[in-house]
């Protein structure tokens, strides 16, 4: 094992030990990353949430000029509750050339590799800056990136290229679907189960809502763009959770539906949201309020994150493909923060170690081979004309 790989494995072990589940703070991990980047000579700035419990990190090596390259990753991980792990998910375990632990592939492996190589980047005669953007709450609506992007714009920070290190098996990704997440709360009128006509059953109206939502699936399938490269090629809808009621013999006074949509085109999201609001206003609420004036349906937007649009000209895609010796680029159905950086005017690609098939599952892992490929790519990046050539 070479020095950089050994250092990355050691540092990844530290990062995994921080239980940065989205519901909890990421400040200890951010502080560790900040200290390491400052030791490498980077200019580091933290962007705290209003309550101070979480923070984004943005750091820069090289000249204070426009352009340059951003290496980006999210620090939060999904929960481990009710998952059957073979070992402590926050104590990294090595076996069969794999590193097991929550976040190893999604996506602390990339963060560790990029941070470990910061001193090597600093040794190069950088003519353009290399930035590090480490965010919070990607897993619950890309909240950190949605806060970081306008903060960078206010400061006039305008990188040219962004590499998002999500787990892609080190494949170059040039496009992905958007991700819209919603929670819908139904308020009815409780009563005795023997007289359902005297109450408003929130659970029943939640089911009616979901039924209408599912009927939109067929229309979305028919709207799939021609020659779509996504699998499946249409916008998808998934109902992730339905909850309501307290007992068999009680009319449910409260219910909740959590669902998501993965648009392949902006018009699909508008179609679904408009159609569901019409169902609420025209059908469901009038029926509920005919019995109880206090009945209500409230939709909460958890996150509406744009997709990464495939661009004919994409300097980020071309750069990473050249560093890896890859021919062509792919698209994926899962979402990332990439589209937010693209909206800033950057050229963006997604490429990182590990497989999305391992993300969010028990015994999540990243292989040493994938980390090694990632480190090789980043080392080549540090010596590339994209950073050390002053010409345009």
Secondary structure, 3 states (H helix, E strand, C coil): CCHHHHHHHHHHHHHHHCCCECCCCCHHHHHHHHHHHHHCCCEEEEEECCCCCCEEEEEEECCCCCCCEEEEEECCECCCCCCCCCCCCCCCEEECCEEECCCHHHHHHHHHHHHHCHHHHHHCCCCCCEEEEEECCHHHCCHHHHHHHHHHHHCCCCCCEEEECCCCCCCCEEEECCEEEEEEEEECECCEHHHHHHCECHHHHHHHHHHHHHHHHHHHHHCCCCCCCCCCCCCEEEEEEEEECCCCCECCCEEEEEEEEECCCHHHHHHHHHHHHHHHHHHHHHHHHCCCCCCEEEEEEEEEECCECCCCCCHHHHHHHHHHCCCCCEEECCCCCHHHHHHCCCEEEECCCCCCCCCCCCCCEEEHHHHHHHHHHHHHHHCCHHHHCCCC
